[in-house]
Amino acid sequence: MRASLAARILLYFVIVIVISATIVGVGLYQQSSNEVDKQTKDLLTQIVDNAMNHTDMYLKTYDRASLTMLTSSSVKDLLNLDKSDFVSYFLLNRPIKEKVIQPLFINNPAISLVYLIGYNGLSIYEHDVEATEFSQTLLQDNLERLKTITNNDGKLTIMDWSFMDGKLALTRKISDRQTSKIYKGILGIEVNIEELKSLWEGIRLGETGYFYIVNDNGKIVYHPKAEMIGEHLDAQLLTKLKENQNHIFTYKDGVERVHFNRRSDYSGWTLVASMPLDELRAPVLNIRRTTIVTCAIALLIATIVAYRFGQSIIRPIRMLVNGMRRTEKGDWTHVEISGKSNEMDHLIFSYNMMVSRLQELMEQVYAEELKNKEYLLKRQAAEFQALQLQINPHFLYNTLETVVCYAVVQDSPEIKEIVRSLSYMLRYSVRADLEEITVANELKHVMHFMNIMQYRLGHQFEIDVQIPPELLLSKMVRLTLQPLVENSFKHAFPDGIESHHVIRIEAMLDGDDFIVKVMDNGVGIPEERLRELQAKLAAQTQTPLTGRTEREGGIGLANVHSRIQIVFGAAYGLSIANQASGTGTVLTLLMPSHSSRRLPDATIN
């Protein structure tokens, strides 16, 4: 296989030599003319295209600058004014100049004049200090002329003349609505053309070649000879330019010259590059002769060294390729070193070192991932248990006291009901696993809580539950709903529960979010205390609560907030706000509708 591959390399070189010699020897004279034309067209096309692109980009800068005036409400108001409404005209004059026209001068220093002529007879203009003889009368006198010259499609027009000598005049028709084709005025900008001239003057086309620009009427816009600018091009040459757009042609005006031109659809200008034919052919012929000699020598040398070169690189490269393929499949393979101590041996040695280090790193990363996963599970499980153990015990103490009172005073079924509800609540609360339960489970826990509260309050009180049946099986975290209801009893009605008091539970889906709200019509939370609670929950989002306790104020809410974040992530949790009506509080639980971040079950023994 090694000899076969080396032989093929040698064969390829021989084929290249034979084909190259044949092409050079047989097709040299036949292709000379085509090569000259091709190289000439490539050269002139590149020059003309670059000049056209830079010219169009320069002009588009002022095209975009003029668009800012089309979106100005003041400009639109001016176009719709009645000519006799001088008060409104003077009120609009200053804002248009200060907010629309003057920023154009600041952002585009080359601008010499900006003017706006309305078909209603009103006009505004602003010019630099060089322009002294200018007036609104001059604008109005040329309005009809401008209407005729300026494009009727609202696009920028490059004019043949300007109000100021030596300036490039750009105009466009404008309307009071961006999409309207009913035009109500003309916007004009005149700029200093020196920047464009500096660009064009930098184009070099040999010793006697030159670059020039003409418009559709044959007027010369730019020429290296300043006296030619503004003159009209020879009619016969202009006809040849129009007939040979994007093609090379020769034209003799004393000296036979090669011309290439393109017309810019944006500016309407025709950009022309012209060079003497003899000057173009001379370097091409020299390059051709040099290329033939150089290629012959290079191909001869390449043929001599091809076989030895192929022998020296094929074997070690194949060994490396085979080793890489086995490494891709997970088999960390080392390539055998030949022992010649050359560059290929150094490459193979480096490859073997890379494989060894990658193997070690992969093993380390795998071990670290296992260790980190185990640590994370233990930490989250411990955090979760610590949070659950913070459930406020005061309710249980008060409930037991109520049970004792009923037991002493009377023999009634109330004791049985209280104890049974308390038993269910304790059984539901003491579990420390991370499983997510359903909304129905949490509502059942709230029901047992309310059974006990009926006796503590001494009268009937029902919670208004407005949850669609299809959401009852949605997942949520254990012991998150009942603490919010208990919080409403403790803080929303400090003067006692009255018949007009309401606690309502709602649930809904909002895209990928599952939202549960507990609302009351109590006294609400003072603004200072509300900001304090909101700041505490926000800080807790950055640093999850782990075993901290407080004697007063918000232990249950912080506990609920942290447990939701442990199960679902920092993007979810509890938020607190006052009702928009000014009375009552809204506690909102935000959870994912389809859990995208879920820890595995872990029970702390």
N, C-alpha and C positions, 0 to 999 in steps of 0.2 A: 504493500500500500504506500510505503514511503517513497519508493522509487517511482511508482506510478504518478503520484501527485507532483513530484519534482519534474517528471517528464512532461506533465501537462502544463506546468508553469513555463517550461522552456518552449513548448509548442505555442502557447499563447503569445509569448514574446516574438517568436518567429512570424506568426500570423500578423501581429501588429506591424512588424517591420515591413513585411511584404506589402500589406495593404497601404501603409503610409507611403512607401516608395512608389507604389503604383499611382496613388492619388496625386502625389507631388509631381511625378514625372509626366503622367499622361494628361492630367487635368489642369496643369499649371496655367497654360495660356488660355484655355477655354474659360477658366474660372476667374481670370484676372479682373475682367470688367465687372463681374458680379461682386467680387470681393471689394473692389473699389466702391461700388455703389452701396454695398451693405455697410461698410465701415463709415462711409460718408453719411449715410442716413442715420446710423446709430449715433454718430457724433453730433450731427446737427439736430436730430430729434431730441437727444438728451439736453442740449443747450436750450432749444426752443421750449421744450416741456418744462424745464426748471424755471426759465424766465416767466412762462405763462402761469405756472402754479404760484410762484412768489408774487407775481403781479395780481392775480386773482385774490390771493390771500390778503394782500394789502388793501385791495378795494373792498373786500368783504368785511374788513374791520370797520370801515365807515358805513357799509350797508347795515351791519349790526348796530352801530352807533345811532343811525337814523331811526331804527325800530323803537328806541326808547321814547321818541316823541309820539309814535303812533299809539302808545298805550297810555299816554298822559290824558287824564280827564280834563285838564285845563285846555289842552290843545283841541280836544273834541268839542268843548264848550265854545271855543273861539270860532271853530268852523261853522257852528250852528247859530252864531249871533246875527242879529240884524245889523246892517251897516250903520243904521242911525243910533244904535244903542251904545253911545260913547262911554257911558258910565261903566257898563259891564266890560267894555273893551279895555278901559284903563285899569279896572280891577284885575283883569286876567293878564295884562301885559307884564307886570312885574313878576308874578309867580312863574310864568312860562320862561322868562329870561333867567330867573335865579335858580329854579328847580329843574329846568329841562335843558335850556340852551347852554348856560354857563358850565354845567358839568361836562358837556361835550368838549368845550375848549380845554377844560382841566385834564380830562382823560385822553385827549387827542391833541397834543400841542401843534400838530401840523395844520389844523383847521384854521382858515383865515376868515371865513364868512359862513354864517348859518342864517337862512331866511325861511319864513313860512308865509305863503300867499294864499289866502282864502278866496274862493270864487265869490264870496259875499262882499268883496272889496276891502277886507281888513287884512293887514299884514303885520308881521313882527320880524325884526332882524337884529343880529348882533355880529360885530366884526372886530378884528384885532386892531391895534393902534396904527398899523400900516395903511389901513383902508380909511380914507378920509372923505372922499367924494362918493357918497352913497345915500339914498333916500328911499322912502316908501313910494314916491312917485315913480322912480326908476323901476321899482319892482312891478307896480301896476301897469306901467307902459309895456312891459315885456311879458305880461301874463299870458296873452294869447299865443305869443311865440313859444313860450314854455309849454303850454298845453299841446301844441302841435309836435314839439320835439320829444317830450317825455312819453315813455311807454304807457299804453293804456291798460296794462295788466297789473299795475301797482309795483312792478319791479324797478330796481335802480337803473337809471339811465345815465350814461356817460356822454356829456354834451361836447359839441365841436367848439363852443365858445364859452366864455365866462365873463362875469361882471368885472372881475379883477384880472389884470393882465398877468399871464404866466402861471395861472392857477388851473387846477383840475376841477371841473365843475361836475357835481353829481346831483341828480334830481330824481324825485319819485312822486307820483300822485298818491294822495292820502284821502281817507274817508273818516267819518266819525265812528265807524265800527270796523273792527279788524277784519271781519269776514265779508264786509259789504264791498260791492264793486261799483257803487255810486260814489264817485270821487267828488270831494268838496274843496280841494286845495292842492298846493304843490309845496313840497319840502325840498330845499336846496342846501347843499354843502359844497363849499369850495376849499380845496386843500392845496398846500404847497407840494408841488410835484418833484421837489429836489430829492426826496428820499427814494422815489422810484427811479429817478435819473441815476442816482448813485448805484442802484442795483443794476441797471442796464449798462452803465459805463464799465462795470466790472466784468462784463462778458468779453472774453478774448477769443478771436477766431483767426489766429495766425497773424502774419505780418500785414496782409492787405485785406483780410476778411473783416466783416462788420455785421452788426445786428441793428435792425430798425423795425419800427412799428407803424402800421397805417390803419385807419379806420375803414368802414365799409364805403365811404365816399371817396376814398383814395387820398385823403389828407394825411400827411405824415405827422404822427404824434411824437415820435422820437427818432433821432438819427444822430450818429456820432458827430456829424457836421452840424453845428448849431444853426447855420443859415438854411438848412433843409427843413427844419421843424416848422410846420405850418404850411409848407408848400404841398402841391399835389404830385403824386407819383406819376411817372410816365404811363400813359393810358395802355400801351401795349403790354408793359410789364405787369400792370395791375390786372389786366385780363388773364395773363399767364398765371398769376398767383391764384386767382379765383378758380381757374380750370384745373389747377394741380394742387389742390388742398391736400396736405399730408403726403405729398409725393415730392421726390427730388426731380428737378428739371434744370436744364442749362439755358442761359440767356446771355447773349453777347451784346454788350454795349461798349465796344472798344476792346474789352478783354472778356474771354469766355468764362463765365462764372456759374457756379452751382448754387441753386437756391432751394431752400426748404422752408415751408411756412405752415403754420397752424392758426386757425381762427378760434378765439376764445368765445364760447357761447355765453359766458357771463358778461364780459366787457364789450364784446362785439369788435375787438381789435384783432388784427392779423399780425402775428409776430413772425418775422422773417430773419433767417440766418443766411448769409451769402459769403462764399469763399471762391477764390480762383481755382479752376479745375486743375491746372498744373501743380499748384501748391498742395492740393489734396492727393494727387497721384504719387508724388515724389516719395513721401515717407512710407506709403503703403508698399511701394516696390522695394524699397530698402529693407523693410521689415520682412517681406516675403523671401528675399534672398538670404537674409540672416537666419530666418526660421528654417529654411531647407538645410543649410549647412549644419546648424545646431542640432536639428532633429536627427540627421544622419549620424553624427558623431555620438549623440546620446543613445540612440537605438543600438549602435554597434557595441558600445560599452555595456549597455543593459543586457544584451544577448550573452556576452561573455560571462557576466557575474550571475545571471539568472539561476543557473543550475545549482551553484554552490550556495547561493542565498536561500533557495528553496529548501535545500537539505538542512541548512542550519536552523531554520525556524519552524519547520513543519512538525518535527517530532515533539519538541517541548510544548508547542502550542496545543497539540492534540492531547498531550498528557494533562495539561491544565484544564482543557475543556472537559475531558472525562472526569477529572476530579471535581470540577464545579457542578457537573450534572449530578454526581453522587451526593455532593453536599446539599444540593437543592432538595434531595429526597430525604434528608435528615441523617445521612451517613457521613460523619465528619472524616473525610478521607485526606490523607497526606500524600503529596506527589513526590516521587523519587527524584533525587537530585543526581545529575549526570557526573558531577565531580570535576567539571572543567573550569569552574569558578568564573564563568562569564556572566553577561547580563541576564541571560535566561535562567541561570542557576540562582542569581540574586532574586529574580522575580519569583521563581518557584519557592525559594526560602521564605520570602515575604508572604506569599500565599499560604504556606504551611503555618507560619506564625499567626496569620489572621484567622485561620481555621481554629487553631488551638485557643486563641483568645475569645473568639466567638463562642466556642463550646463552653469555656469556663463562665463567660458572662451569661449565657443562657441558663446554665445550671444555677448560678447565683440569683438571677432574676426569678426563676421558678421557685427557689427556696424562699426568697423574700416575699413573693406574692402569697405563698401559703401561710407564712408567718403573719403578714399584714391582715389577711382575711380572718384568721383565727382571733387576732387581737381586736379587730373591728367588731366582730360578733360579740365577744365578751364585753367590750366596752358599751356597746349599744344595749345589750341585754341588762347590764348593771344600771345604766342610765335610766332605762325604762322602769326597772323595779324601784329605783330610788324615787322617781317621779310619782309612781303610783302610791308609794308609802306616804306621800305628803297629803293625802286626802284629809281634809279638815275633820277632826273627830268630834267637834262640838255638836254636830247634828245628832250623832249616835248617843252622846251623853244626854242631850235634851230628850231624845226619844225614850231612852230607858227611864228617865225621870217621869215622863208621861205615863208609861206603862205602870210604874209603881203607884202613881196617884190613882189610876183607874182600878188597880187591884185592891187598894185600901178602901176606896169609896163605894164601889159597887161591883157586883158580880154580873158582868155583861159580856156580850160577844165582841165588844170593841177591843178587849184585851187580846182575844184570839186574832182579830184582824190585824192589829198593830204588830204583834209578835210575828205573825206569818209574813207580813210585808217586810219587816225588819230582817227576817231570816233570808228572804229572797235577795234583799239588797246586799246583805253581808256576803252571801254566797257569790253574787255577781261581782262584788267589789274586790274581794281578796285574791282573785285570779291575777297572776302576774305574767301571763304569756303575751306574745306580741300579735296574736291573731286579730284580724279585722272582723268585726261583727256587723250585723245589718242595722239599718235604721229601725226596723221593727223591734229588735232586741233592746236598743236604747230607749225606745218609747215605752216598752214594757217596764224597764227599770224606772223610768219617770213615773209610770202609773203606780208602782209600789210606793215610790216616794210621796206621791200625792195622797195615797191612802192614809199614810201616817200624818201628813200635813193637815188633813181634814180634822183630825182629832186635836192636833195642836192649835189650829186656828179656832176651833169650836163652832165652825159653820162650813157649809159646802162651798167649794171653790173649784171651778173646772178650767183646765187649760184648753185654749182654742188651738187645735192641731189642724193645719191646712197643708197636708202633704199628699200629693197624688199617689194613688195605689201602686203605680208602676215604679215609684222610687222607694217603696218600703223595703226592698231587698238590696238597695244600694249599700255599699260597704262604707263603714266609718270606724273610728277608733273607739275602743271600749272606754266608758266613763268620761265622755266628753259632753253629752247633752244634759244629764242630770245636774252637774255642777253649775251650768249656766242658769237652769231653772231655779236652783237653790240661791244663786247670787241675786236673782230678781226678787225673791222673797225677802232676803236679808237687807237689800239696799234700796230697792225701788219704792217700797211702801213703808217708810219709817214710822208713820202714824197708824199703821195697821191696815189690814186688807178690808176694803169696802166693796160694795156690790158693783160699783162702776169700774173697778180695777180689772185689767185684762193682761194675761200673759199668753202670747201667741207663738206657735212654732210653725215655721214655713220651710220648705225645701224646694229646690229647683236645680235645673241643669243650665249651665251657661258655657256652651262650646264643650271643651274638655274638662271644665270645672264642675264640681258638685258643691252646692252652697246650701247650708242650713242656717237659718236665722232664728234667734230667740228675742222677741220684742215685748216690751211692756209699756204701759202708759203712766209710769210712776213719775217721781220727781226729777229723774235724769241725774246726770253727773255734773258737778261744777266744772267749768272750763279748765281751771288750773289742775284739778284732780284728774280730769280726762286726759290732758296732755301728759301728766305724770304717768298714768297707766299705759298710754300709747307709747311713750318713750321706753318704758320698762319692757314692753313686748318687743319693740324694735331692737333694743339692746340684747334681749334674750335670743333673737334670731341670729345675731352675730355670735353669741356665746351661749349655747343651749344650757338650760338649767339642769344641774346635776346635784341633787341632794340638798340644795339650800332651803332654808325655812325662814319665815317671818311670822311674827305673832299677829300682825294686823295687815289687812289690805291686799287682796288680790292673789292669795296663795292658790286658790282653786283655778282662777283664770290663767295664771302663769303655768300651772301644772297642765292644764288642757292644751295650751298653746305649744308647750314643749313636746308633749306626747304625740301630737299630730305631726310636728316637724320630724321627730325621730322616725316615725313610720313612713311619711310621704316625702319628706325633704323640706329644705328651708323656704321654698316658694309657697308653702301652704301654712295654715295656722289659724289663729284667732285674731279678730280685729274688733275694736270697740268704738262706738259712736253714739251720739245723741240723736233722737228722732228729729227729722226736718221740721216738724211742727213745734219743736221746743219743749215737748213733754215726753218723757220716757227715754228708754235706752234700747239700742240695737246691738246684740252680740252676734257676730257672723263667723261661722266655721267655713273655711275654704279648704276643700279636698279635691283630689282628682276623680273624675268620673270613672276612668279606667286606670287603676293604679299602675304608674310607670316606674315607681320606686318603692320596692317592697322588700322588707327584711324577712329572712326565714324565721319560722317559729323557733323561739328559744325560751325555755322555762328556767327560772332561777329557783333552785331548790334551797 
